[in-house]
């Protein structure tokens, strides 16, 4: 079941009036002929999706052969229904096509969102890697230059350079560890000391010393009443002398 509408204008009034007994009937017949030809050459699902694309050209060729004096503007399909026996199958096909188009649109939207982010991340990683490369190369060149300078000094004074390197290494190592100095000349060389407790006790020595100083030197607070009595005695003596 196929319904369609044809729009046309007069191209030649003389041909429209005198060359055919009923030009409107000729237009209808040409439309039916063209549509049968288009429907016969195409599949039904293609017609339902694409419509009557080539019908207007075919109708114009037929009407020009009739010298009908009309110009076809458009042929639009109003409705198209498949046979009842296959109606449900065609509806399933239409739903599948709609789902397919929806998934295509969602995939395109996801690609439009992810691809720019991925390109930005790639550009950032390239910039970071270039900066890291420049940093490593600069550090390597600096270390190589320093080694060349040390080698030159070592060739000039091996013993002094060796001693200097040893002292620098000891300074770097000892500056980051806790140290306890023991004078072995003052006692036995074999000493067993709780080093971990000594190290932990060093942090409490200042606080203990401050507490002991406070206990040895307590502040003597003078009561306010005794101060007032002393002040009154001095005032009375001053009056008597006057």
C-alpha positions in Angstrom: 0.0 0.0 0.0 1.7 3.1 -1.3 0.3 6.7 -1.3 2.1 9.6 -2.9 1.6 13.2 -3.9 2.8 14.9 -7.2 3.4 18.7 -7.5 3.8 20.2 -11.0 3.5 23.5 -12.8 2.4 24.5 -16.3 5.3 24.7 -18.7 3.4 25.3 -21.9 -0.3 26.3 -21.8 -0.9 25.4 -25.4 0.4 21.8 -25.0 -1.5 21.5 -21.7 -4.8 22.4 -23.3 -4.7 20.9 -26.8 -2.2 18.0 -27.0 -4.0 15.6 -24.6 -7.6 15.0 -23.9 -7.0 15.2 -20.1 -3.6 16.3 -19.0 -4.4 15.7 -15.3 -5.2 12.0 -16.2 -2.0 11.8 -18.2 0.0 13.1 -15.2 -1.6 10.5 -12.9 -1.0 7.7 -15.4 2.7 8.8 -15.8 3.1 8.9 -12.0 1.7 5.4 -11.6 3.9 4.1 -14.4 7.0 5.8 -13.0 6.3 4.5 -9.5 5.7 1.0 -10.6 9.0 1.1 -12.5 10.9 2.5 -9.4 9.2 0.0 -7.1 10.0 -2.9 -9.4 13.7 -2.0 -9.5 14.2 -1.4 -5.8 13.6 -3.4 -2.6 10.8 -2.5 -0.4 13.0 -1.7 2.6 15.0 0.7 0.4 11.8 2.5 -0.6 10.7 2.8 3.0 14.1 4.3 4.0 15.0 6.4 1.0 11.7 7.2 -0.6 10.9 7.9 -4.2 14.1 9.6 -5.3 14.1 8.8 -9.1 10.4 9.1 -9.7 10.2 12.7 -10.7 12.8 12.4 -13.4 11.1 9.3 -14.9 7.7 11.1 -14.8 9.2 14.1 -16.6 10.5 11.9 -19.4 7.1 10.2 -19.9 5.2 13.6 -19.9 7.6 15.2 -22.3 7.0 12.3 -24.7 3.2 13.1 -24.3 3.9 16.8 -24.9 1.7 17.5 -21.8 3.2 21.0 -21.2 3.8 20.4 -17.5 6.9 20.4 -15.3 7.2 18.0 -12.4 8.4 19.8 -9.2 8.4 16.9 -6.7 7.0 13.5 -5.9 6.7 12.8 -2.2 5.6 9.6 -0.6 2.8 10.1 1.9 2.7 6.6 3.5 4.0 3.2 2.7 2.9 0.0 4.4 4.2 -3.4 3.7 1.8 -6.3 3.4 0.2 -7.5 6.5 1.9 -10.9 6.3 5.3 -9.3 6.8 4.3 -6.2 8.8 5.9 -7.4 12.0 9.1 -8.3 10.3 9.4 -4.9 8.8 8.8 -3.2 12.1 11.6 -5.3 13.6 13.9 -4.2 10.8 13.0 -0.6 11.4 13.7 -0.9 15.1 17.0 -2.6 14.3 18.0 0.2 11.9 17.1 2.8 14.5 19.1 1.1 17.2 22.0 0.8 14.7 21.9 4.5 14.0 21.6 5.4 17.7 24.7 3.3 18.5 26.6 5.0 15.6 25.7 8.4 17.0 26.7 7.4 20.5 30.0 6.0 19.2 30.7 9.2 17.3 29.9 11.3 20.3 32.3 9.2 22.5 35.0 9.5 19.9 34.6 13.2 19.8 35.0 13.3 23.5 37.9 10.9 23.9 40.1 11.7 21.0 40.8 15.3 21.9 41.6 14.3 25.5 44.0 11.5 24.2 45.7 14.0 21.9 46.1 16.5 24.8 47.5 13.8 27.0 49.9 12.7 24.3 51.1 16.2 23.8 51.7 16.7 27.5 53.6 13.4 27.8 55.8 14.4 24.9 56.6 17.8 26.4 57.4 16.2 29.8 59.6 13.6 28.2 61.5 16.3 26.3 62.0 18.2 29.5 63.2 15.1 31.3 65.6 14.3 28.5 67.1 17.8 28.6 67.4 17.5 32.4 69.2 14.1 32.3 71.5 15.2 29.5 72.5 18.3 31.4 73.1 16.3 34.6 75.2 13.8 32.7 77.3 16.5 31.0 77.8 18.2 34.4 78.9 14.9 36.0 81.2 14.2 33.2 82.8 17.6 33.4 83.2 17.3 37.1 84.8 13.9 36.7 87.2 15.3 34.2 88.2 18.1 36.6 88.7 15.6 39.4 90.8 13.4 37.1 93.0 16.3 36.2 93.6 17.2 39.9 94.2 13.5 40.7 96.9 13.3 38.0 98.6 16.4 39.4 98.3 15.3 43.1 97.0 11.8 43.6 97.5 11.6 47.4 95.9 14.9 48.2 92.9 14.3 45.8 92.4 10.8 47.3 92.4 12.2 50.9 90.0 15.0 49.8 87.5 12.6 48.2 87.7 10.4 51.4 86.9 13.4 53.6 84.0 14.5 51.4 82.5 11.0 51.5 82.8 10.8 55.3 81.2 14.2 55.6 78.2 13.2 53.5 77.8 9.9 55.4 78.3 11.2 59.0 76.1 14.3 58.5 73.0 12.1 58.2 73.5 9.7 61.1 73.6 10.1 64.9 77.1 10.0 66.5 78.4 9.1 69.9 82.0 9.9 70.7 83.8 7.6 73.3 87.2 8.4 74.7 88.9 5.0 75.1 92.0 6.5 76.7 90.0 7.4 79.8 88.9 3.8 80.5 88.8 0.2 79.3 88.7 -0.3 75.6 86.0 -2.9 76.0 82.9 -1.0 76.8 79.3 -2.2 76.7 77.0 0.8 76.4 73.2 0.9 75.7 73.7 3.2 72.7 70.1 3.2 71.8 69.1 4.4 75.3 71.8 7.0 75.3 70.7 8.4 72.0 67.1 8.5 73.2 68.1 10.1 76.5 70.0 13.0 74.8 66.7 14.6 73.8 65.5 14.7 77.4 68.6 16.2 78.9 67.7 19.9 78.3 64.2 19.5 79.8 65.6 17.8 82.9 68.2 20.4 83.3 65.7 23.2 83.1 63.5 21.5 85.7 66.4 21.1 88.0 67.4 24.7 87.6 63.8 25.7 88.5 63.9 23.5 91.6 67.3 24.9 92.7 66.4 28.6 92.1 62.7 29.0 93.1 61.3 32.5 92.9 60.3 33.9 96.2 57.1 35.7 95.9 56.5 38.6 98.4 53.0 38.9 99.7 51.2 42.0 98.9 50.2 42.7 102.5 53.8 42.9 103.7 54.7 45.3 101.0 51.9 47.6 102.0 52.9 47.6 105.7 56.5 48.4 104.8 55.3 51.3 102.6 53.2 52.7 105.5 56.1 52.5 108.0 58.3 54.6 105.7 55.6 57.2 105.3 55.1 57.5 109.1 58.8 57.9 109.7 58.9 60.7 107.1 56.1 62.5 108.8 57.9 62.3 112.2 61.1 63.8 110.9 59.1 66.7 109.4 
